[in-house]
Amino acid sequence: MSVAVFTFGLNHASAPVSVRERVSLSADLLKPALAGLRAAFGGAVREAAILSTCNRTEIYCAAEAQAAETLPFWLAEHNRLDTDLLQPHLYRHDQDSAVRHAFRVASGLDSMVLGEPQILGQMKDAVRAADEAGSLGMLLHQLFQRTFSVAKEVRTQTAIGAQSVSMAAAAVRLSERVFGQLDQARVLFIGAGEMIELCATHFAARKPRSMMVANRTVERAESLAGRFGAHTMKLADLPDRLADFDVVVSCTASSLPILGLGMVERAIRQRRHKPIVMVDLAVPRDIESEVARLSDVYLYSVDDLGHVVQSGTDARRAAVVQAEAIIDTRVQGFMRWLQSREAVPVIHDLQQAAADVQAAELERARRMLARGESPEAVLEQLAHGLTQKYLHGPMAALNRSEGDERRQLLAMVPRLFPGKDARR
């Protein structure tokens, strides 16, 4: 069966964080997931890569159409979810639509924050994981190499990212809505990854009273804290220390919440109901959603921050139009390459058939020479045999055809078998 390019998954536009977090895959789970995917479908899924971030989980694959139809069921089963819960939030793109989607994602056009640059690095990490898992073949390799090239072209030739407001900047803005100036605020960062580093950079620019980093790996926490003049603490100390902080920004890879309702309620009582801003950038979420019910807590999820940064200017909208034009052109180029690949098996079979004819005729000529026949007669017979076999297929097809089929074949003959003028 023929193999085509497919993309399916969900993102911030199709699913709330409560659904996204249930299919999110951390980096260490990508390879096992890819192995499970290929084992489940066998040869029907030839190639696959999984992109999973806080805003999306997507599967890119080269697969047979029947396999693509059942991939959503695999995603639900792999994450122990009811398919009916997941299905309404899923989208699927085939062939040129899948290629366009990949190009738009890498270029930041499909992001919650228009033009944000982190997604390109996340996609490169996903491709690297697929390559290491042995699930990346020629087709997806070519797709992603062109994807990265398109993303670079879009960012170089347009202003798509020039005015983007990052999630980190949005976290600062929301904190300032509650506290005004942050020079007296005590800020706690839970985690030490790229997003926390971006947040620390933005908060440090406001010169808060103090900053603290809590992380499972002490070395990473100390490394990040050292860059911003912050302090470190153990995650185990959170229950006793949470009340000390006015702003809490969390983004870890934990599969379970780190801050529960009970812990936050105790902290609020210790703070004598002084407000606290909590920003949860993790998917799955680090802070139990029930915390939002507390009147003195301002809890913001990654979706909430996305709404803050979605407003666009005329300049950004113009950049989108320019970026889409670049992407349309590059999609057409990839599809032409893909169509050319469809002819490869036919060309290979044609070359093999010609080689078989050549070998048979040469063997026949050798036998004639061994019997003592004249070289001139052998050469004439060799030329005659090659010519007859060369023309047998086309002549037989023409003789069997009629009507429109014959007219089409006759029109193709001069192109497949050019006359002497064309061969000069």
C-alpha positions as CSV (number, residue, x, y, z in Angstrom):
1,M,0.0,0.0,0.0
2,S,1.1,3.6,-0.6
3,V,2.6,5.6,2.2
4,A,1.6,9.3,2.8
5,V,2.6,12.0,5.3
6,F,0.1,12.6,8.2
7,T,0.0,14.8,11.3
8,F,-2.5,14.5,14.0
9,G,-2.7,15.7,17.6
10,L,-4.0,18.5,19.7
11,N,-2.9,22.0,20.8
12,H,-3.8,25.0,22.8
13,A,-6.4,26.0,20.3
14,S,-8.2,22.6,20.2
15,A,-7.9,21.4,23.8
16,P,-7.8,23.0,27.2
17,V,-4.8,22.4,29.5
18,S,-6.8,19.8,31.4
19,V,-6.8,17.6,28.3
20,R,-3.3,18.5,27.0
21,E,-1.7,17.5,30.3
22,R,-3.1,14.0,30.0
23,V,-1.4,13.3,26.7
24,S,1.8,15.2,27.3
25,L,5.0,13.2,27.1
26,S,8.2,14.2,28.8
27,A,11.5,13.8,26.9
28,D,12.4,10.5,28.6
29,L,9.1,9.0,27.4
30,L,9.3,9.9,23.7
31,K,11.5,6.9,22.7
32,P,9.4,4.3,24.5
33,A,6.2,5.9,23.0
34,L,7.7,5.7,19.5
35,A,8.7,2.1,20.1
36,G,5.2,1.3,21.3
37,L,3.6,3.1,18.3
38,R,5.7,1.2,15.7
39,A,5.1,-2.1,17.5
40,A,1.4,-1.5,17.5
41,F,1.2,-0.8,13.8
42,G,4.1,-2.8,12.4
43,G,5.0,-1.8,8.9
44,A,1.9,0.3,8.4
45,V,3.6,3.2,10.2
46,R,7.0,3.4,8.4
47,E,8.3,6.5,10.2
48,A,7.2,8.6,13.2
49,A,8.1,11.5,15.4
50,I,6.3,12.9,18.4
51,L,6.4,16.6,19.3
52,S,5.1,17.2,22.9
53,T,5.2,20.6,24.6
54,C,3.1,22.4,27.1
55,N,0.9,23.7,24.2
56,R,0.7,20.6,21.9
57,T,1.2,16.9,21.5
58,E,1.5,15.9,17.8
59,I,2.5,12.8,15.9
60,Y,4.1,13.2,12.5
61,C,4.3,10.0,10.5
62,A,4.8,8.4,7.1
63,A,2.1,5.7,7.2
64,E,-0.6,3.8,5.3
65,A,-4.0,5.5,5.2
66,Q,-5.6,2.8,7.3
67,A,-3.1,3.2,10.1
68,A,-3.6,6.9,10.1
69,E,-7.3,6.3,10.7
70,T,-6.6,4.4,13.9
71,L,-3.8,6.5,15.3
72,P,-6.1,8.5,17.6
73,F,-7.2,5.2,19.3
74,W,-3.6,4.4,19.9
75,L,-2.9,7.8,21.5
76,A,-5.9,7.4,23.8
77,E,-4.9,3.8,24.8
78,H,-1.3,4.8,25.3
79,N,-2.4,7.5,27.8
80,R,-5.1,5.3,29.3
81,L,-7.8,7.7,28.1
82,D,-11.3,7.3,26.8
83,T,-11.2,7.9,23.1
84,D,-14.5,9.8,23.3
85,L,-12.8,12.3,25.6
86,L,-9.9,12.8,23.3
87,Q,-11.5,12.7,19.9
88,P,-13.3,16.1,19.9
89,H,-10.0,17.8,20.5
90,L,-7.9,16.1,17.8
91,Y,-7.1,17.4,14.4
92,R,-5.5,15.6,11.4
93,H,-3.6,16.9,8.4
94,D,-2.8,14.8,5.3
95,Q,-0.1,15.3,2.7
96,D,0.4,19.0,1.7
97,S,-1.8,20.0,4.7
98,A,0.5,18.1,7.0
99,V,3.6,19.7,5.5
100,R,2.1,23.1,5.8
101,H,1.2,22.5,9.4
102,A,4.8,21.4,10.2
103,F,6.2,24.5,8.5
104,R,3.7,26.8,10.4
105,V,4.5,25.2,13.8
106,A,8.2,25.6,13.4
107,S,7.9,29.2,12.2
108,G,5.8,30.1,15.3
109,L,2.6,30.8,13.3
110,D,0.7,28.1,15.2
111,S,1.9,29.0,18.7
112,M,0.0,30.5,21.6
113,V,2.5,33.4,21.4
114,L,2.8,34.3,17.8
115,G,6.4,34.1,16.6
116,E,7.8,32.6,19.8
117,P,11.2,31.0,19.1
118,Q,11.2,28.1,21.6
119,I,9.0,25.8,19.4
120,L,11.8,25.5,16.8
121,G,14.2,24.1,19.4
122,Q,11.5,21.8,20.8
123,M,10.8,20.4,17.3
124,K,14.5,19.8,16.8
125,D,14.6,17.9,20.1
126,A,11.7,15.8,18.9
127,V,13.4,15.0,15.7
128,R,16.6,14.1,17.5
129,A,14.7,11.7,19.8
130,A,13.0,10.1,16.8
131,D,16.3,9.6,15.0
132,E,17.8,8.0,18.1
133,A,14.8,5.8,18.4
134,G,15.3,4.6,14.8
135,S,11.9,5.8,13.7
136,L,13.1,8.5,11.4
137,G,13.4,7.6,7.7
138,M,14.1,9.4,4.5
139,L,10.7,10.9,4.1
140,L,10.4,12.5,7.5
141,H,14.1,13.4,7.6
142,Q,13.6,15.4,4.4
143,L,10.3,16.9,5.8
144,F,12.0,18.2,9.0
145,Q,15.1,19.4,7.3
146,R,13.0,21.5,5.0
147,T,10.8,22.6,8.0
148,F,13.9,24.0,9.8
149,S,15.0,25.7,6.6
150,V,11.6,27.3,6.2
151,A,11.5,28.4,9.8
152,K,14.9,30.1,9.4
153,E,13.7,31.8,6.2
154,V,10.5,33.1,7.9
155,R,12.4,34.5,10.9
156,T,15.0,36.1,8.6
157,Q,12.8,37.6,6.0
158,T,9.8,38.7,8.2
159,A,9.2,40.5,11.5
160,I,7.1,37.6,12.8
161,G,9.0,37.4,16.1
162,A,10.1,41.0,16.5
163,Q,7.1,42.1,18.6
164,S,6.2,38.8,20.3
165,V,5.5,39.0,24.0
166,S,6.8,36.0,25.8
167,M,5.0,33.9,28.4
168,A,7.7,35.0,30.8
169,A,6.9,38.7,30.2
170,A,3.3,37.9,30.6
171,A,3.9,36.3,34.0
172,V,5.6,39.5,35.1
173,R,2.8,41.7,33.8
174,L,0.2,39.6,35.7
175,S,2.2,39.8,38.9
176,E,2.4,43.6,38.5
177,R,-1.4,43.8,38.2
178,V,-1.6,42.4,41.8
179,F,1.4,44.0,43.5
180,G,2.2,47.0,41.3
181,Q,6.0,47.4,41.6
182,L,7.8,44.2,42.3
183,D,10.7,45.7,44.2
184,Q,9.3,44.4,47.5
185,A,8.2,41.0,46.1
186,R,9.7,37.7,47.1
187,V,9.7,35.4,44.0
188,L,10.0,31.6,44.0
189,F,10.9,29.6,40.9
190,I,10.1,25.9,41.0
191,G,12.2,24.1,38.3
192,A,15.3,25.0,36.5
193,G,14.5,24.5,32.8
194,E,14.4,26.9,29.9
195,M,11.1,28.4,30.7
196,I,12.1,29.1,34.3
197,E,15.3,30.6,33.1
198,L,13.3,33.0,30.8
199,C,11.0,33.9,33.7
200,A,14.0,34.5,36.0
201,T,15.5,36.8,33.4
202,H,12.3,38.9,33.2
203,F,11.6,39.1,36.9
204,A,15.3,39.9,37.7
205,A,14.9,43.0,35.4
206,R,12.2,44.3,37.9
207,K,14.7,44.0,40.8
208,P,12.5,42.1,43.2
209,R,13.3,42.0,46.9
210,S,14.5,38.4,46.6
211,M,14.5,35.4,44.3
212,M,14.6,31.7,45.2
213,V,15.1,28.6,43.0
214,A,13.8,25.2,44.1
215,N,14.6,22.1,42.0
216,R,15.1,18.4,42.4
217,T,18.6,18.6,41.0
218,V,20.5,20.9,43.4
219,E,23.4,21.5,40.9
220,R,21.0,22.9,38.3
221,A,19.3,25.1,40.8
222,E,22.6,26.5,42.0
223,S,23.7,27.1,38.5
224,L,20.5,29.1,37.6
225,A,20.5,30.9,40.9
226,G,24.1,32.0,40.5
227,R,23.3,33.8,37.3
228,F,20.7,36.0,38.9
229,G,21.9,36.5,42.4
230,A,19.2,34.2,43.7
231,H,19.2,31.6,46.5
232,T,18.3,27.9,46.4
233,M,16.1,25.7,48.5
234,K,15.1,22.0,48.5
235,L,11.7,21.0,47.1
236,A,11.1,19.1,50.3
237,D,11.1,22.4,52.1
238,L,8.2,23.8,50.1
239,P,5.5,23.1,52.7
240,D,7.3,25.0,55.3
241,R,8.6,27.8,53.1
242,L,5.7,28.5,50.7
243,A,4.2,31.3,52.9
244,D,7.5,33.3,52.5
245,F,6.8,34.1,48.8
246,D,4.6,36.6,47.0
247,V,5.0,35.2,43.5
248,V,5.5,31.5,42.7
249,V,6.4,30.5,39.1
250,S,6.4,26.7,38.5
251,C,7.5,24.7,35.5
252,T,8.7,21.2,36.1
253,A,8.4,17.8,34.4
254,S,6.6,16.3,37.3
255,S,3.7,13.9,36.4
256,L,1.9,14.9,39.6
257,P,1.1,18.3,41.1
258,I,3.8,19.7,43.4
259,L,1.6,22.3,45.1
260,G,-1.7,20.9,46.5
261,L,-4.7,22.7,47.8
262,G,-4.0,21.9,51.4
263,M,-0.4,23.1,51.2
264,V,-1.5,26.4,49.7
265,E,-4.3,26.9,52.2
266,R,-1.8,26.6,55.1
267,A,0.5,29.1,53.4
268,I,-2.3,31.6,53.0
269,R,-3.2,31.3,56.7
270,Q,0.4,31.8,57.6
271,R,0.5,34.9,55.3
272,R,-2.6,36.2,57.1
273,H,-4.4,36.2,53.7
274,K,-1.9,38.5,52.0
275,P,-2.3,37.8,48.2
276,I,0.0,35.4,46.4
277,V,0.4,35.1,42.6
278,M,1.0,31.6,41.3
279,V,2.0,31.0,37.7
280,D,1.8,27.4,36.5
281,L,3.6,27.0,33.2
282,A,3.8,23.2,33.4
283,V,1.9,20.6,31.4
284,P,0.9,18.4,33.3
285,R,0.2,21.1,35.8
286,D,2.3,21.6,38.9
287,I,-0.4,23.3,40.9
288,E,-3.8,21.7,41.6
289,S,-6.5,23.5,39.8
290,E,-8.6,23.7,43.0
291,V,-6.2,26.3,44.3
292,A,-7.8,28.8,42.0
293,R,-10.9,28.7,44.3
294,L,-8.9,30.4,47.1
295,S,-9.8,34.1,47.3
296,D,-6.3,35.3,48.1
297,V,-4.6,33.3,45.4
298,Y,-4.2,34.5,41.8
299,L,-3.5,31.3,39.9
300,Y,-2.7,31.5,36.2
301,S,-2.2,28.5,33.9
302,V,-0.3,28.4,30.7
303,D,-3.6,29.0,28.8
304,D,-4.3,32.2,30.9
305,L,-0.9,33.6,30.0
306,G,-1.6,32.8,26.4
307,H,-4.7,35.0,26.4
308,V,-2.5,37.9,27.7
309,V,-0.1,37.7,24.7
310,Q,-2.5,36.9,21.9
311,S,-3.3,40.6,21.0
312,G,-1.5,41.5,17.7
313,T,-0.5,44.6,15.9
314,D,-0.9,45.5,12.3
315,A,2.8,45.0,11.8
316,R,2.6,41.4,13.1
317,R,-0.4,40.7,11.0
318,A,1.4,41.9,7.9
319,A,4.4,39.6,8.9
320,V,2.0,36.7,9.1
321,V,0.8,37.3,5.5
322,Q,4.4,37.4,4.3
323,A,5.3,34.3,6.3
324,E,2.3,32.4,4.9
325,A,3.3,33.2,1.4
326,I,6.8,31.8,2.0
327,I,5.3,28.7,3.5
328,D,2.9,28.1,0.6
329,T,5.8,28.3,-1.9
330,R,8.0,25.9,0.2
331,V,5.0,23.4,0.6
332,Q,4.7,23.2,-3.2
333,G,8.4,22.5,-3.5
334,F,8.2,19.7,-1.0
335,M,5.2,18.1,-2.7
336,R,7.0,18.2,-6.0
337,W,9.9,16.3,-4.3
338,L,7.4,13.9,-2.8
339,Q,5.7,13.2,-6.1
340,S,9.1,12.6,-7.7
341,R,9.8,9.9,-5.0
342,E,6.7,8.0,-6.1
343,A,8.3,7.3,-9.5
344,V,11.4,5.8,-7.9
345,P,10.1,2.2,-7.6
346,V,8.8,2.3,-11.2
347,I,12.2,3.5,-12.4
348,H,14.0,0.9,-10.4
349,D,11.8,-1.9,-11.8
350,L,12.3,-0.5,-15.3
351,Q,16.1,-0.5,-14.8
352,Q,16.0,-4.0,-13.4
353,A,14.0,-5.3,-16.4
354,A,16.5,-3.7,-18.8
355,A,19.4,-5.2,-17.0
356,D,17.7,-8.7,-17.2
357,V,17.2,-8.3,-20.9
358,Q,20.8,-7.2,-21.4
359,A,22.1,-10.1,-19.4
360,A,20.0,-12.7,-21.3
361,E,21.0,-11.3,-24.7
362,L,24.7,-11.2,-23.8
363,E,24.6,-14.8,-22.6
364,R,23.0,-15.8,-25.9
365,A,25.7,-13.9,-27.8
366,R,28.4,-15.7,-25.8
367,R,27.0,-19.1,-26.6
368,M,26.8,-18.2,-30.3
369,L,30.5,-17.2,-30.3
370,A,31.4,-20.4,-28.4
371,R,29.8,-22.4,-31.2
372,G,32.1,-20.6,-33.7
373,E,29.6,-18.3,-35.4
374,S,31.0,-15.2,-36.9
375,P,31.3,-12.1,-34.7
376,E,29.4,-10.0,-37.3
377,A,26.4,-12.4,-37.2
378,V,26.5,-12.5,-33.4
379,L,26.5,-8.6,-33.2
380,E,23.6,-8.4,-35.7
381,Q,21.6,-11.0,-33.6
382,L,22.5,-9.1,-30.4
383,A,21.3,-5.8,-31.8
384,H,18.1,-7.4,-33.2
385,G,17.3,-9.2,-29.9
386,L,17.8,-6.0,-27.8
387,T,15.7,-3.9,-30.2
388,Q,12.8,-6.5,-30.3
389,K,12.7,-6.8,-26.5
390,Y,13.1,-3.0,-26.1
391,L,10.0,-2.4,-28.3
392,H,7.9,-5.5,-27.2
393,G,6.3,-3.8,-24.2
394,P,5.3,-0.5,-25.9
395,M,4.1,-2.3,-29.1
396,A,2.0,-4.8,-27.1
397,A,0.4,-1.9,-25.1
398,L,-0.4,0.0,-28.2
399,N,-2.0,-3.1,-29.9
400,R,-4.2,-3.8,-26.9
401,S,-5.3,-0.2,-26.4
402,E,-8.2,1.7,-28.1
403,G,-10.0,5.0,-27.9
404,D,-8.7,7.6,-25.4
405,E,-6.1,5.2,-24.0
406,R,-4.5,4.7,-27.4
407,R,-4.5,8.4,-28.1
408,Q,-2.8,9.0,-24.7
409,L,-0.2,6.3,-25.5
410,L,0.5,7.6,-28.9
411,A,1.0,11.1,-27.5
412,M,3.6,9.7,-25.0
413,V,5.6,7.7,-27.5
414,P,7.6,10.7,-28.9
415,R,8.5,11.7,-25.3
416,L,9.5,8.1,-24.2
417,F,11.2,7.2,-27.5
418,P,12.5,10.4,-29.1
419,G,13.4,10.4,-32.8
420,K,16.9,10.9,-34.1
421,D,16.6,14.7,-34.1
422,A,15.9,14.7,-30.3
423,R,18.9,12.5,-29.6
424,R,21.4,14.7,-31.3
